[in-house]
């Protein structure tokens, strides 16, 4: 029997498994995919997420993938441009950020969980939960065509927006807002700009640009949900038409090559009660918001830390399971709600005033871990780039 079975081994599940395994707990990590593999993602890592990677001893490994440091960020509203204001950061920290490809980042996280002692089963699909007296006690599933059944003190759903664990436990949802936007993105060669830029246009569409691994840039185009059907009728044509609103980028991509388009309008905004008898939810399974502000990875890392701390307190007898997991929910909601509100405003097509971005930035800095690692020195960042 395991202490924890974690369904989903990406940016929410693997760090949770790693943190529990490092404390000596027996963890089974399940994922229907194999690694390395890609997944739809903005893959932007805000500063608190980077600090957690550093605390966990993993940031250097991410930097070694040759992901470029992003030292410039600009926001553009119908031709009016500005850079986000400086934030009150700890001494030695800069606002430089990174956007690693998910097939690289997720493999690093999975390997860290395994190195910590977690058992990984790739290609494992969970079909249902096992219940005893209204408590979840395990999972049933299939791997390589063979059924399996495993038991644990807790089953954690870290399996994304359409979580099988959430579907089975039917948690309460609150502060729900239907999908507000759609977006399509791809990766281009031939783009020279090394900064991250977001362009908002008053008719409810926008363009997002940032550099990532392999000398490529991720460029996304999106808009309010009402325009999704028309956009989807000619994805490439409408994508390129939107890029024409940013002429210098449009000219550069015409000389480059791209990967396939990836997109969705399935971006509901919600909070779910993230725990119950024998189960917990983390990452997008427990709380989801439009990916416009690139919060997914940051929030997944934050929740991994909060949830693992809560479980360790419960299992060590410092708190009851109910007390510890209720505290996890309270802290999660307190940390993420301000950013959630700004994100849904932006996704609805409202042109958020610059002061809102200061509020957003301050809310992000509140999510810094309690114990801070030293920030990479400028020379280290330059060398890594």
HELIX and SHEET records of a PDB file:
HELIX    1   1 UNK A   13  UNK A   22  1                                  10    
HELIX    2   2 UNK A   47  UNK A   55  1                                   9    
HELIX    3   3 UNK A   59  UNK A   63  1                                   5    
HELIX    4   4 UNK A  102  UNK A  116  1                                  15    
HELIX    5   5 UNK A  164  UNK A  169  1                                   6    
HELIX    6   6 UNK A  213  UNK A  215  5                                   3    
HELIX    7   7 UNK A  225  UNK A  227  5                                   3    
HELIX    8   8 UNK A  228  UNK A  232  1                                   5    
HELIX    9   9 UNK A  235  UNK A  243  1                                   9    
HELIX   10  10 UNK A  247  UNK A  254  1                                   8    
HELIX   11  11 UNK A  283  UNK A  285  5                                   3    
HELIX   12  12 UNK A  291  UNK A  293  5                                   3    
HELIX   13  13 UNK A  296  UNK A  315  1                                  20    
HELIX   14  14 UNK A  321  UNK A  347  1                                  27    
HELIX   15  15 UNK A  354  UNK A  365  1                                  12    
HELIX   16  16 UNK A  378  UNK A  384  1                                   7    
SHEET    1   A 6 UNK A 119  UNK A 122  0                                        
SHEET    2   A 6 UNK A  27  UNK A  31  1                                        
SHEET    3   A 6 UNK A   2  UNK A   7  1                                        
SHEET    4   A 6 UNK A 146  UNK A 157  1                                        
SHEET    5   A 6 UNK A 135  UNK A 143 -1                                        
SHEET    6   A 6 UNK A 124  UNK A 132 -1                                        
SHEET    1   B 6 UNK A 119  UNK A 122  0                                        
SHEET    2   B 6 UNK A  27  UNK A  31  1                                        
SHEET    3   B 6 UNK A   2  UNK A   7  1                                        
SHEET    4   B 6 UNK A 146  UNK A 157  1                                        
SHEET    5   B 6 UNK A 279  UNK A 281  1                                        
SHEET    6   B 6 UNK A 275  UNK A 276 -1                                        
SHEET    1   C 7 UNK A  80  UNK A  82  0                                        
SHEET    2   C 7 UNK A  73  UNK A  77 -1                                        
SHEET    3   C 7 UNK A 196  UNK A 201  1                                        
SHEET    4   C 7 UNK A 205  UNK A 211 -1                                        
SHEET    5   C 7 UNK A 217  UNK A 224 -1                                        
SHEET    6   C 7 UNK A 181  UNK A 188 -1                                        
SHEET    7   C 7 UNK A 262  UNK A 264 -1                                        
SHEET    1   D 3 UNK A 173  UNK A 177  0                                        
SHEET    2   D 3 UNK A 269  UNK A 272 -1                                        
SHEET    3   D 3 UNK A 287  UNK A 288 -1                                        
END                                                                             
